[in-house]
Amino acid sequence: MATVNFSVPDDVKEAFNIAYQGQNKSAVIADLMREAIERAERKQRSHDAISRIMERRKHALSLTDEEIRSAREDGRP
């Protein structure tokens, strides 16, 4: 298992120690790091999906407002 050292503001350390009093803080930090990794991966997947959509839109058929309105009216009973 690896060791990670980093600095945090004193108030954050104190609040963390109070919030997780009596718990294995190494396990808590590992879980928080996993959650942060998952959040970053979701954000990247979302960004990638948006980029793909925007790229496809460049090549999509473009309709005028009148064409869209006409299609809506043609589809109504």
Buried (B, 14 or more C-beta within 10 A) or exposed (E): EEEEEEEEEEEEEEEBEEEBEEEEEEEEBEEEEEEEEEEEEEEEEEEEEEEEEEEEEEEEEEEEEEEEEEEEEEEEE
